[in-house]
Amino acid sequence: MAGHSKWANIQHRKGRQDEKRGKAWTRVIREIMVAARLGGGDASANPRLRLAIEKAKAVNLPVETVKRNIDKATGNLEGAHYEEIRYEGYGIGGAAIIVDCMTDNRVRTVAEVRHAFSKYGGNMGTEGSVAFQFKHCGQLVFAPGTAEDKLMDAALEAGAEDVITDDDGAIEVLTPPTEFEAVKAALETAGFKPELAEVTMRAENTIELVGDDAERMQKLLDVIEDLDDVQNLYHNTLFTP
């Protein structure tokens, strides 16, 4: 199955994430706390917490910090209570945007997200207004030049749903969220290391933006992502140099 050219966009996104490492610890800590509160503090029995701990290792969050925040979330220590909220809206050219937040103050968060949308050319939507354009799935992206046939065989045998070759040669392996960890582990055992691996909201279709529209959209996304309560940001924009 062919896909759009996304490799440059993925590399660009990773670069911007690296620039924002200062916020990474805050996001991971909140994810750990919510995962532990909802599913318990035993990572072996809580897949979401396992993924959060993996993210913590990737950003070098100290083990003591991880444990302390699991204890806070499960009631062993006093701490803030965070809830998850999802907002949906439209960006430049009608591009779809999903904003996942974790907050201890819902009123503050919705005001900040709405302000960012309205000030930078977007519009807040209602619940469900754009979510149908995305698929909740595990996504593993492999660099152009990866042995496609061998990767496809290994992925499908491990339980992947689909393998998509993008126009620029990058390969996406999609999994059900519940099978993400198993497929990732099987592919790494087979010698395939992904450049990007996450459970995400993947856009089913993309909107290509260039020039001023692309710059305006990137500004809108940056402003939203920099809000303190924003945990994850998903969109269906394909930026073309």
N, C-alpha and C positions, 0 to 999 in steps of 0.2 A: 504494500500500500504506500503510495507516494504522499509526501507531506510538503508543507511550505518550507522555505529556507529559513531556518531558525538559529543556526549555529552562532552567527554574529550577535544575534539578540541575546542568546544565552550567555555568551562570553561577556557582553556588555553588562548584563544583569549581575553576573558574578563579580565583575570589577566594582560595580557600585556598592554591592554588599560588602566587599572587602574594605571600601572606604568608610563604611558605617559600622565598623567592628565595635565602636564604643557603645552602641545601642544593643549589640548582640547579646551581651550578658543579661540585660534587663529582660529581653524577650524570652530568652531560654529559661530564666528563673520563673517567669510567669507561666510559661508552658509546663514546667515541672510541677508547679503548685496546683494548677488546674487539673493536670493529668492525675496527680496523686490524690487530690480531693475527690475526683469522680470515680477513679478506679482502684484506689488504695495505694499504699506505699511500697508494695512488693513488686518490683520491676519484672520479676519472672512471670507474674500473673497479670501484668498490666502492659499490653503492647504499646499504648500511647506513651506511657512513662518511659519505656525502653527507648523509644525513638527520641524522646526529649533528652534523655541522658546521653544518647549518641550525639545529639546536637551540642550538648554541654561540653563533651569531650572535644568536639571539632573546634570550639571557640576557646578551649583551654580554661573552662570554668573549674575552679578548684573543687575537689571531691567533697571537702568539708562544706562548701557552700551548697552543693547539690543535696547533701544529706540534711542540712539545716532547713532547707526550704521544703523538702519532703515532710520533715517533722512538723513544720508550721502548717502545711496543708492538711495533714492527717490529725491535727489537734494536739500533738505532743508539745508544740511551742506556740506562743501567741503570735499572730501575724495578720496581715491584711487579707481580706476576702475578695477575690477577683471573680468576676463573671464574664462569660463569653458573649459578645454581641456581634452580629454581622450586619453591615450596611451595604447597600447596592446603589449603583448610580451610573451615570453616563459621562464620558470624557469628550475630548475633541472628536468631531466627526461621528458622534454617536457611539464611540467605543465603549464597551462594557467594562465596568470596574466592580470588583468585590473587595470590601474592606473588612477584615476580621480583626476585632479588638478584644483586649482583655482589660477590664477596668474595675476600679472600686468606686466609680462615680459615673453612673450612666448619663446623667444630665450634662456633665462637663464634656463627656466624650462625644455625644451626638452633636453638641453645639460646635465643637472643634472640627469634626468631620464635615458637617454641613457648611461651615464657613469656608473650609478649604475648597470644597467643590464649587461653591458660588463665586468665590473670589478669583479662581483660576480657570474659569471657562467650562466647568462641568455642572452637572445637576444631580442632586440626590434623587434616587428612585424609591419606590415602595418595595417591601419584602417580596422577593420572587421576580422582580422586574427584569433582572438579567441573569440570575443564577441558572436558568434553564439552558443558557448558552455555554455552560461549563460542565465538565465531568469530574466528579470526585474520584480520584484514582491514584495509584502509585505510578511514579514516572522516573525512569532511569534513562539518562541521555549519554550516548557514547560518541566519541569524537569521529569525525570523518576519517575513513581509512580502516576502521574496525572491520574485521572479517564478518561480513553480513550473514552469510549462510550459516556459519558456525554459531554466531550469536543467536540467530533466530531459532536454530535447533535447540540450543541450550535453554533459551528463554521459554519457549513453548513447553519443553519438557518439564521446566521448573514450575509451570503454572501461570505464565503470563497470559494476558488477554489478547494482546496485539503487539506487533513489531512494525514500526513505521520508519521508512527511510525518507528523510527530508531531501529537498532538492540539492542541498549542498553536501550531501553525504553523511550528515549526522544521523544517528539511529536512535529512535525512542522506543523503549520497552515499556508498555503499559500493563499494570496489574490491578486486580481488585485491591482496595486498601488493606484488607485483611491478609493478603498474600504478599504484600510488599517486602516484608522482612525476609521471608523464605526465598523469594525470587532473587533478591539482592544477594543473599548469602550464597545461593547456588551459582549465580553468575560469577561472583568473586572467586569462588572455589574453582570454577572453570577457567579462570584467568582473565575475566572481563571486568575491568574497573571503571565504573561510570564517572563521568565528569560532573554530573549532577544527579542526585538521588533524593527523592522526597515524596511524601504523600501530599497531593496538591489539588487545586481546582484547575484543570486543564481546559483551555478554550477549545471548543469544538470547531469554531471558525475564527479567522483573524481579519482585522481591518488594517490595511497598510497605510501608514502615514509618512509623509516626506516633508522636508523643508520646514516652514514656519509652523505648520500643524504638528509635526513631530516634536519640535522644540516646546511648543505649548503643552502638548500632552506629557512630555517628560517632566516639565516643571510641575504640572498638576500632580503627577505620580510622586515626585520627590517630596512635595509639600505634605501630601497625605501620609506617605511612609515615615516622614520625620516626626509626626505627631506621637507623643509619648505613649498613648494607649493602643496604637496600631501594632498588631502582632504579625499579620500577613496581608499582602496586597496582591490581588490577581487581576489581570486584564487581558484583553484579546487584541492588543495592538502589536503590529509587526512594524518595527522601525526600519526603514530602508535608508542607508547612507546616501 
